Amino acid sequence: MNTAEYLVKKLEELDINDFFGVPGDYNFNLLYAVNNNPNTKFIGCTNELNAGYAADGYARIKGYGAVITTYGVGELSAINAIAGSYAENIPVIHIVGLPSTKNIEQKKSVHHNLFDVNYRAFYDAYKSVTAGVAFLAKDNAKPEIDRVIKILIKEKKPVYIAIPDDIATMEISDRVVSMDYFSNKDVLKEVSEKIAEKIKQAKKPVILGDALVKRYDACIEYKEFAEKSGLPVTNFIMGMDLIDMDYEKYVGGYFASYKNQIAQKYLEDTDCLIAVGPIYSDLNSLGFNLPYKINNHIAIYGNYSYVDGKKYSGVKMADVLESVTSLISAREEEVDKPNIGYKKRSCENKSLTQEYIYTRIQEFLKENDILICETGIVPYGISPLKVPNNVTIEFQMLWGSIGWATPATLGACIAKPQSRVILITGEGAHLASAMEIGTMLKMGIKPVIIVINNDGYTIERYLSQNSNDSFNDIPKMNYSKFARTFEGDVWATKILTDEDFDKALKVTQIMNKMCYLEITTESMDIPALAKTFISDSKKQNDSEPVTTIFKPEVTNYEEFAVSSDSFNNEYETTVHKKFTTNEED
């Protein structure tokens, strides 16, 4: 088979059946390979950035995603989406169609080039936002494809392949190469026994889970570990869907000191935190407010773990959890369980408020729903919800690119068509990528889309010095009418009151079509959690600096453990605010 056909076949084996992108003359041979495979199809998006977001959403639900763009103009448009996937461990493969090898070798200035022709300029740019890159040629096509797919599988981060037009149709071997990788048995035994022993010796161990559990396909092992251990379980915001919320040892999500004092107390008192897949970012952990005693911190990541500050490489998260589960005994002590979720509110036929909106969303959700939440204000309304079992919730809280959620909803719908997909977005972010509504209607996709129209970039109004700053204004638009401008099956409505919202949610239950709800609120009305957190953040930013920078070579574990990227990427990072800049301290 030819190079493009081989690549598509290998990605199909990863359950990638849908490739997002925009056609361009340099990638036609790639698109033919996708459409000629009976088990794959190409999903044309309105632009490459949205295609990258869609592939990200697809990968979050199905495991892996793929986006195809053309050289230069297309791949640069998509690079922000790929950077977001890299930041949040979303395994997306970006396939780029290039001009022919002859044009590359002769440095011909064909279209989509810079004035100073450099066919590796964008390939070099992608090195910083992917776990692996490849530039295919006659003598390396198959081994390079195999190499980067192995990286995609192991690292659960994006990879990039540049394929010249003629190389795409070049015949290569289809010899099967194993893509599996396994934990080092000796290291696995050592680290598992150390973790099990620390849990056994601890008086108040606590489990904290987060989004990387999902990224590394360890949800089942995580749940079995939590339930077998009998330990209190909490999570950062991005990990709120890991454990059934009625589970007797679940103490609710961790919101620092802003909410849920029970989870806060457990983390303050623990002498052995087992952090599984945490993403230590300001928004996810509510300002690096980490109260636990980090000397006994255990951290379990995708392909390595830390115990007592020592890194154990070459061990998969799922294997470590499974092994530790087999070594521990359940603890029987009772756990304080908070009241989780919003209290019920009665309809008063008044203007909508954020509190009312999220209370009703909580009641609206059903088992097996997929909830896609736009960055900004929305996560702080969603994270206090009590949700049914097996609801999947996706945030982009580390990268935080506005507009991500709408195309990601497209990807999620295609990845799991049997599930109901619900998008919650603000109108400012939605406006950035709303054209993908047309793609959804073209594809016959039927999500429930809730657009909160609060007249501009509300989170920026709170963060800026003056809430009326004109740069936080956006064009005014009738969003419900916008949804009806595309050809397709859509029910759209504009909602002004709580009674209207209740009625609209009921209508969506009987509609076999896209349901698009534009709901309006007062411009400065935001969830209580967001208001408190933003207020504190502004106070800290206005005061003298309270953070310091540590280099990767720092070995003091108290400094090292709270550094987000010490665990994630091992780069410089800002550390917990309680540490001073005094070297002796």
N, C-alpha and C positions, 0 to 999 in steps of 0.2 A: 504494500500500500504506500501511498505517498505520505510526506511528512505531516501535512495538515490532517489527513485521515487518521494517521497513527495517534496524533495528539488528541483529537476528538474521541477516539476509541478509549484511550487511557483515562480521559476525564469522565467519560460515560461510566467506566468501571468504578469511579468515585461517586456515582449517582448524580452526576451533573448531566441533566437532560435538557437544560435550557441555557442558552448563551445570550447574554445581553450585550447591546452595543449599538453602533451607528455604522451603516455601510459606507465604504470609501473605496476608491479604485485600487488601492494597495492591499486591501483585505478581502477582495472578492473571492480569492481561492480558499481562504479560510471559511468564509460563509458557505461556499459550495460544499465544503467538507462537512460542515454542520448539518446543512439541509439534506445532503445525500445520505446521511446516516439515518436509518429508519427510527432510531430511538432518541434522536436529538433534534432540537429546532432553535432557530434564531429569533430572539425577541428584539425587534427594533425599537429603540427609545427615542425621545425627542432631542437628546443631546448626550454627549459622552459622560458628563458629570453625573447625570441622572442614571445612566446605565451602570456606572460604578456603584452608586448608592443601591440600585436594584440588585446587583450581584451580591452586595454586602447583606442586604435583607434576606436574599435567597440562601446564602451560606449560613446565616444565623439559625435558620429553620431546618435546612436540609443537610448541613455539614460542610459543603464546599460550594463555591460559586465561580462563575467565569464571565469575563467581559472582553469583547473584541473591539478594538478601535483601529483607526488608520494612523499612519506615521505623523509625528509632529503635532499638528493641530488637534487631532483626536486624543492622543495619549496625554498631552498636557492638560486638556480639558478634564480628563479623568483622574489626574494625579491627586487631587484633593480627596476624592472618594477612596482611593487606594491607601493614602496616608491614614485616613480614618480607620480603615480595616487593619492596617498595620498597628496602629495605636491600641486597638481593642481586640487583637488576636482573632481576626476574622479571616479564614483562609480563602482568599479570592485569587484566581490566576488571571493576570492581565496579558492578553495575547495581542500583539501589535503587528499589523501588516506593513512591511517596508517596501520601498522600490527594489528593483532587481539587483542582484549581486554586481552586475556589470555597471550599473549607475553608481553603486556604492564604491566600487573599486576605482572608478574614474572620477569620483567626487563631482558628478554632474549636478548642476543646480536645478533639479526638477522640482515641481510644486510641493509646497509644505516644508521647504527648507529655509534655513537661516541664510543671510547674505554670505556669511563665511561658512561654507558647507562643512558640516560635521555630523556624520550619520550616527555617531555614538553619543551625541550631546544629551539626548533625552534618555537613552539607555543609562548613561552615567547619573542623570538626575534621579532615576528610579532606584538606584542603589541605596539611597537613604531612606526609602519608604517601603522597602520590600525585604524579605528574608533571603531572597536569592534572585539573580538575574541571569539571562542567557541571551546570546546573540548568535543565531544559528547560521551555519555555513555548510558547505558541501561535506566537510570531513567531520562534523561534530553534531549533526542534527539529532540523531537518536540518543546518544549518551547524554547530551545536554537536556533534552526533554525529560529523560528518566531522572536525571539529577535534580532538576528543579521541582518535579512532582514529588520526589521523596522529601524535599525540604518543606513543601506545602503540607504534606501529611504529618510530618514530625513536628514542625514548629507551629502549625496552625496560624500562619501569617501569610500575607500575600507574596506571590512570586510574579516575575515578569519574563515574558519570552518575546523577543523581536525576531520576526520571520520574514526575510526577503521574499518577494513575490515568486521568484523562480524556485526558491528552496521549498516553498509550500507544496509545490507539485512534484518535487524530486522523489523518486522511489527510494524507500528505505526498508530495512528489515522490520518485520513485525514480531520478532522474537520476544517472548514474554519475559519480563523482568519483575522480580518480586519487589513490591513497594513497602512491605511490612517492616517494622522495626520493633525490637523487643527490649524490655528492661534488662539491665545487667543483673544477673541473679545474685551475685555476691553482694553488690551494693544494695539491692532491694532487701535482702535478708538483714543486712546491718542496719539500714535506716529504719526499717519497719520495727525491728526489735527495740531500737532506741526510742522510737516514738511510743511504742506500747508500754515500755518501762516508765517513761516520763509520765504518761497518763496514769499509770498504776500508782506511782509515788505521789502524784499531785493530790492536794486536798480539794481544790476547786477548779478543775479543768473546764474549759468552755470551748465550743466549736463555733467558728465564724466562717461562713461560706460566702463566695462571691462569684462573679460572672465567669471567671476562667474555668470553673467546674463545667459549665456548659460548653465552652469553647473546646475543651479537651475531652469531650464525650465521656464524662465521668459522673453523670447525674445519678445513675443507678447505684454505683459504688459509694457515692457520697451519702445518699439516703440510707443505704444499708449500714454504713459506718456510724452515722448519727443515731439510728434507731438501736443498733446493737450496743453502742456505748452507754446509752442512757444519760448522756451529758446534756446540759443546756445548750441550745442551738440558737444562734442569731445570724445576722447577715448585714453586709453593706447594701446600699440601695439597688445596685445592679444585680444582686443575687436574691432578690425578694421572692422569686418563684422556685427556689430550689427545694423547699420543704413544704409539705402540707401545713397550712396555718392552723389547723385543728390538732396537730400533733402535740401531745401532752408536754413534751419537753421543749417546744418552740417558744422562746421568750420574746418573739417579735423582732422587727428590724431594729438595727442600731442607728440612731439619729443624734449621736453625741448627747449633749445635755439639753437639746432642744425639745425632745419628745421621747416617750417611752423610757422612763427612769429605771424600769426593771432591767432592761437589757444593758443600760448604762451601768447599773450597780454590779451586774454579773461580770462585766468586763473590767470594772475597777477592782474587783475583789479576786479575780482569777490569779492563780499561780502557775497556770499552764494553758496558754491560748493555743489552740490548733487552728490556724488560719489556712483555709483551703481555697486556693485560687483567688486571693484578694487583689484588687486593683486599688492601690493607695493614691487616689487623686483627691483634689480639694473638694470637688462637687460630690463625688461618690461617698466620701467619708465625712462630709460636712466640715471641711476646713482642717483636716489632719488632726481632729480632736480624738486622739487615741488614748484611752485611759488605762489600758491594761499594763501589767508589769511585764515589760518586754524581755527580761532576762530569761524567762522560760518560754519564749515564743517559739512555736513550731510552725513552719511555713511549708505548705505542699503546693508545688507548682506543676506545670504541664510535664516537664521532662527532668525536673530536679526538685530536691527538697532541702530545707535547712533545719538543722537541730543544733542548739547551742552555738549558733553562729557558724557551723561547719556546713559547707555545701556538698550535697550528695548528688552527683550528676548521673545521667543515663538511666533514670527511673521514671516511668510514666505515672502520672497522677492516679489513674484508675488502678494500676497495679499496687501502688503504695497503699491506697485506701483499702483495697481488697485484702492485702496482706495484714495490715494493722487490724482490720476487723476480725480476722481469724485468730489474732493473738490476745484480744482484750475480753474482759468480762463486763457484763452490764452493771451499771450502778443503779441502785434502787431508790435513792433519795428523791424526795418531791422537789418540784421546780415551781417557783412563783410564775404564774402565767398572767400577762397583762390583758386588758381588753384591747383587742386588735380591730382596727377598722373604724370607719366613721359611724357615728350614731345616726339613727334614722331621723329624717327631717320631714315635716309635713309640707305639702304644697299649699302656698298662700296666694297664688296668682300674682306674684310680684316679679320685679326684674331679677334676672338670673345673677347668682353669685358663684364664685369659685367653689365654696364649700358645698353648695347645693349640687353643682355639676358633678363633683367627684363622689358625693354620696349616692347619686343616682347611677353613676357609672359602676360603682361597687355592686349595686343591686342588679345591674344590667348584665354583668359578666356571667358566663356559663362555663362549665368544664370544657376543656380542650380549645377554648378561645385562644387566639393570638392577638396580643395587644402591642402595637407599635407606638412608642411615645417620643414625640419630638423633643429636642434639647431645649434648654431654657427653663421656663416656669413649670411645664407639664410634669416632669419627674417628681417635683415636690408636692404635687397634688395626687399623683398616682401612688407613690411609695407608702403612704399610710393606709392604703386599702387593705381590706381583708378579701382575698380572692379565692374562688373555688379551686379544687384540686386540678392539677394538670393544665393550668392556664400558663401560657408562655408569655413573658413580658420582656420586651427589648427596649433598651435605652442606648443612647450614644453619649455618655456623660463624661468620658475622658476627652475624646476628640471634639465633640460638641459643635459640629458643623450644621448651621441652620439650613433647613431644606432637606436634610437626610431622610427624614421619616416618610415623606410621601412616596418617593421612588422605592424606599425599602419596603413599603407596604405592597407595592407591585411585586417585588421579588418574593415576599413572604406568601402572597396569594398564589403565585405560580408554584412555589416550593411545596405547599401543602393545600391543595385546592379543596380538600374535604373539610377543612377547618374554617370557622368564621374568623375573619381578620378585622380588627378594629383599629383605626388610626385616630390618635388624639394629637392635634397640632394647633399651634397658634397661627393666626393669619399671616404674620410677618414671615415666619419660616416657610409656610405653605406657599406663599407667593413666589419664593425663590425657585421652586421646582414643580409648580402646580400643573404644568403642561403634561405631566405623566398621568393625570386623570384621563386624558385622551387615549393614552396607550392602554390603560386599564379597560376603558369602554370598548376599544377596538378588540381587546382580547376576551371580552365577555366576563371580566372579573367583577365580583360583587362584594367588595368590602363595605363596612360601615365607616364613614369618614365624618369625624366631628371636628369642625374648624372653630376654634374659640377666637372670635373677632373682638379684640379689646383696643382697637384703634392705635396700632403702632407697636414698636418694640418695647413691650412693657418692662421686661427685665432690665433693659438698658435705661429706661426711665428711672428705675430705682437705683441703678448703679451710677448714673451720671450726676453731676452736681445740681442740675436743674431738671426736674421731670418734664418740663415743657420745652427742652432743647429741641430745635427743629430737626436735627439730624436723626432723631428717633421717630419721626413721622414717616409714614409710608403712603403710597397711593391708595386712595379709598376705592373699594371695589365691592360690588354685590356678588359675593362668592357663590351663593346658591344659584344665581343666574349664570355665572361663569360655568358651573358644572354642566349646565344644559346646552352650552354652545357646541359641545362635541356631539357627534352622532353616536348613539348608543343608548342602552337601557338604564336610565338613572332616575331616581326619585330624589328631588332636592327641595329643601325648604329652609326658610329663615326663621329663627326662633328668638323671641324677645323675653318670654316669661318662663317661670318654672313650670307652669301648667302646660305651656306649649312644648317644653322639653319632655315632660312625662308622656305626652301624647305621641310625640315624634318617636321616642324610643319604642313605644308599643307598636307603632306602624312598621318599624324596621323588622319586627319579628315575623311579619307576614309578607313582606316584600321579597320577591325573588329577583332582585336587581340591586345595583349599587344604590346605597342610601347615603346621601350627602347632607349633613346637618350643619348649617352655619348658625352658631349661637353667639349672641352678643352679650358682653358684660361691660361694666364701667372700666375705664382705662387703667386705673391703679388698683383694681381688685385682684389680688393674688392669693394663693393658699397660705394659711397661717405659718406653716413650716418654712416656706420660701421667704416670707416677710421677716421672720425672726433671724434666719440665717443670713440673709442679705444685710440686714441692719448690723449684725455683729461683724460681718466681713468688712463693711465700710468703716466701722470704728477701728478695727485692727489695721486696715490700710492707711487710715489717717494718722495713726500713732507711729511711734518710732519702730524701726525694723525689729522683728522678733524671730527671724529665722536665720539659719546659717547654711553654708554649702559644704558638703562633705565629698571628698573624692572617692572613687571606687576602691582605692587601696586601703581605706580606713578599715581597721579590723575590730575596733571596739564595738561590741555587738549592740550596746544600747544605742549608739549612734547609727549603726548600720541597719537595725531592724525596722526603724520607723521610716527609713528612706525608701520612697516608693520604687525608684528604679534600681535600688540595690538588689531587690528581688526580681523586678521585671526586666530591666535592660542593662543594669550595671553601668549607668552613666551618672553624671552629676545630677543632684536633685535637691530640692528644698525639703528641709526636715521639719518635724514636729515643732510647733511654735514654742513649746516649753523649754527647748534647749537654747541656751544662751550662746553668744558669740565668744565667750571667754574660753580660751584654749584649755586652760587648766580644768574648768568645769567639764 
